[in-house]
Amino acid sequence: MLEMKPIAVFDSGVGGLTVVSALRRVLPHESIVYLGDTARVPYGGKSRETIERYSEEIASMLVGEGAKVVVVACNSASALGLPRLRETLTVPVEGVIEPGVAAALTATTSGHVAVIGTKATIGSGAYERSLRAVRPDVRVTSMACPLLVPLIEEGLLDDPVTDAVLERYLAPLGQTDVDTLVLGCTHYPLLAPAIARAVGPSIRLVDSAANCAEAVGRLLSERGLEAPATAAGSLSLGFTDPPDRFLEVAGQALGLDTAAVSVRAVPPLGQ
């Protein structure tokens, strides 16, 4: 039965577990297989051709193992690899950028949206292009926040140092009419409370991970791929290289059981 097959989620590393956590909340009866490409992280800064190849290698393997849907829980792969996957895969594919963009455009009343992300994501311009493709008159303020991922991976989720860095990055937004802030990195939902404190109540946060999970739920419903409500959802975690301490940090923060993980090799295309 196709509906009993798993949802496959992949990312360049561990950050995509925020998407997994959101999927578990939204779709508790679904089984999820996660693969983090820790042997080749980060994807940011690599060429479009390389990111397309990495994405296609992983996604093809996961589909070959029976995935009914592939979720690209990586901003770089969503920006550069997703179009190719939609051309080549035989199952539906969802990324993190389009759902976040749709939610941001629904949320904003001022028409001024801010996006924060890594240098690679912000440099790609993917969010700006996607926002303006839907609403050409939207104003977009994009801000690279390169110190946030290291702070998150050190487990400094509620720490004065992190608060000071967020204040440095986000203070300029207080001088604008930005009313919506897109968290354009899958790590960033782990800092959502601290980010909300930094920007204040007048700016609404858009969590791309949560919106991606909701988009997957709609996709399953539209395609008739939902697991029955009586199904017991499961979670399988795999990585292409042993993950570091951040796996434990993320697991605790997200309420995921990360005790059992496998290390897996991704075969090149055609093998």
C-alpha positions in Angstrom: 0.0 0.0 0.0 1.6 3.3 -1.2 0.1 5.3 1.7 2.0 3.1 4.2 5.4 3.9 2.7 7.6 6.5 4.5 8.2 10.2 4.0 11.9 10.7 3.1 13.6 13.8 4.4 17.2 14.8 3.6 19.4 17.7 4.5 23.1 18.5 4.2 23.5 17.9 7.9 21.6 17.8 11.2 19.6 21.1 10.9 16.8 19.4 8.9 15.7 17.7 12.1 13.6 20.8 12.8 11.6 19.8 9.7 11.4 16.2 11.0 10.1 17.5 14.4 7.5 19.6 12.6 6.4 16.6 10.5 6.0 14.5 13.6 3.7 17.1 15.2 1.6 17.7 12.1 1.6 14.1 10.8 2.0 11.8 13.8 0.8 8.7 11.9 3.4 8.9 9.2 6.7 7.1 9.1 9.8 9.2 8.4 13.2 8.3 7.1 15.8 11.1 7.6 19.2 11.2 5.9 21.8 13.9 6.7 24.7 14.2 4.3 27.2 15.0 7.0 30.1 13.6 4.9 29.6 16.5 2.4 28.2 19.3 4.6 27.9 22.2 4.0 26.2 22.5 0.6 26.3 26.3 0.7 29.0 27.6 -1.5 29.1 24.6 -3.8 28.1 24.9 -7.4 24.5 24.4 -8.7 25.8 21.3 -10.6 27.3 19.8 -7.4 24.2 20.5 -5.3 22.0 19.0 -8.0 24.1 15.9 -8.1 24.2 15.4 -4.4 20.5 16.0 -4.1 19.7 13.6 -6.9 22.0 10.9 -5.5 20.3 11.0 -2.1 16.8 11.4 -3.3 17.1 8.6 -5.9 18.4 6.3 -3.2 15.5 7.1 -0.9 12.9 6.7 -3.6 14.5 3.4 -4.5 14.0 2.3 -0.9 10.3 3.0 -1.1 9.8 6.7 -0.1 6.4 8.0 -1.2 7.4 11.7 -0.9 10.8 13.4 -0.7 11.2 16.5 1.5 14.3 18.7 0.8 15.0 20.1 4.3 17.9 22.2 3.1 17.8 25.8 1.9 20.7 25.4 -0.5 19.3 22.2 -2.0 15.8 23.7 -2.1 17.1 26.7 -4.0 19.4 24.9 -6.4 18.5 21.2 -6.5 14.7 21.0 -6.2 13.8 21.9 -9.8 16.0 19.0 -11.1 14.4 16.6 -8.5 10.9 17.6 -9.7 12.0 16.7 -13.3 13.6 13.4 -12.5 11.8 11.8 -9.5 8.7 9.6 -9.8 7.3 10.8 -6.4 6.2 14.3 -5.2 9.0 16.6 -3.9 8.6 19.5 -1.4 11.2 22.0 -0.2 11.5 24.6 2.5 11.6 27.8 0.6 8.2 27.9 -1.2 6.1 27.1 1.9 8.0 29.8 3.9 7.5 32.3 1.1 3.7 31.6 0.9 3.4 32.0 4.7 5.3 35.2 4.7 3.2 36.8 2.0 0.1 35.8 3.8 1.3 37.2 7.1 2.7 40.6 6.0 0.4 43.7 6.0 3.1 46.3 5.4 4.5 44.5 2.3 8.0 44.5 3.8 9.4 41.1 4.6 12.8 40.3 6.2 14.7 37.1 5.6 17.6 35.8 7.7 19.9 32.9 6.8 23.4 31.7 6.2 25.7 33.6 3.8 25.1 31.0 1.2 21.4 31.1 1.3 21.2 34.9 1.4 23.8 35.2 -1.3 21.8 32.8 -3.6 18.9 35.3 -3.6 16.4 32.4 -3.6 14.0 33.9 -1.1 13.9 37.3 -2.8 13.3 35.7 -6.2 10.5 33.4 -4.8 8.9 36.3 -2.9 8.9 38.6 -5.9 7.8 35.9 -8.3 4.5 35.7 -6.3 4.2 39.4 -5.4 6.4 41.7 -7.5 5.8 44.7 -5.3 7.0 43.1 -2.0 10.0 44.8 -0.3 12.6 42.3 0.9 15.4 42.9 3.5 17.8 40.0 3.5 20.4 39.6 6.3 23.1 37.0 6.5 23.6 35.9 10.1 26.7 33.6 10.0 27.3 33.4 13.7 24.0 31.8 14.5 24.6 28.3 13.3 27.8 27.9 15.3 26.1 29.2 18.4 23.2 26.8 17.9 25.5 23.9 17.3 27.3 24.7 20.6 23.9 24.4 22.4 23.8 28.1 23.3 20.1 28.4 22.6 19.3 30.5 25.7 22.4 32.4 26.4 23.4 36.0 26.8 26.1 35.6 24.1 23.4 34.5 21.6 21.1 37.3 22.7 23.8 39.8 22.1 24.6 38.5 18.6 20.9 38.5 17.7 20.6 42.1 19.0 23.6 43.1 16.7 22.1 41.4 13.7 18.4 42.3 14.1 18.4 45.7 15.7 18.3 47.5 12.3 14.8 45.9 11.7 13.4 48.2 14.4 14.1 51.2 12.2 11.9 49.8 9.4 8.3 48.8 8.7 9.2 45.1 8.4 6.4 43.1 10.0 7.4 39.6 9.0 10.7 37.7 9.5 11.4 34.5 7.6 13.7 32.1 9.4 15.6 31.0 6.3 17.8 28.3 7.8 16.6 25.0 9.2 18.7 25.6 12.3 17.0 28.8 13.2 13.7 27.5 14.6 15.8 26.3 17.6 16.4 30.0 18.4 12.8 31.1 17.7 12.1 32.3 21.4 15.4 34.3 21.4 14.7 35.7 18.0 11.2 36.7 19.0 12.6 38.5 22.1 15.1 40.3 19.9 12.6 41.7 17.3 9.7 42.3 19.6 6.0 41.5 19.2 5.4 43.7 16.2 7.3 41.3 13.9 5.9 37.9 13.1 8.2 35.0 12.7 7.7 32.6 9.8 9.2 29.2 10.6 10.0 27.5 7.2 10.2 24.1 8.9 6.7 24.3 10.3 5.3 25.6 7.0 7.1 22.9 5.1 5.5 20.2 7.3 2.0 21.7 6.7 2.7 21.8 2.9 3.6 18.1 3.0 0.4 17.4 4.9 -1.6 19.1 2.1 0.4 17.3 -0.6 -0.3 13.9 1.0 -4.0 14.7 1.2 -4.2 15.9 -2.4 -2.4 12.8 -3.7 -4.3 10.3 -1.5 -1.0 9.3 0.2 -1.9 9.8 3.8 -1.2 7.0 6.2 -4.3 5.8 8.1 -5.0 7.4 11.5 -4.5 3.9 13.1 -0.9 3.7 11.8 2.0 3.9 14.3 4.4 6.4 12.8 8.1 5.7 13.1 11.4 7.6 12.7 14.6 6.3 11.3 17.7 8.6 11.4 20.7 8.1 9.1 23.8 10.1 8.2 26.6 9.8 5.7 29.3 10.4 8.3 29.0 10.0 12.1 27.2 13.2 13.4 28.8 15.4 16.0 27.5 16.6 19.4 24.9 18.8 17.8 22.7 15.7 17.1 22.2 15.4 20.9 21.6 19.1 21.3 19.0 19.1 18.5 17.3 15.9 19.7 16.9 17.3 23.2 15.6 20.7 22.0 13.1 19.1 19.5 12.0 16.1 21.6 13.3 13.5 19.2 14.9 10.2 20.1 18.3 10.3 18.5 19.8 7.4 20.4 19.9 5.0 17.5 21.3 6.3 14.2 22.9 4.6 11.2 25.8 5.6 9.0 25.0 5.1 5.4 26.8 5.4 2.1 25.1 7.2 -0.9 25.9 5.5 -4.2 26.7 7.6 -7.2 24.0 8.1 -9.8 23.6 5.0 -12.0 24.9 2.5 -9.4 
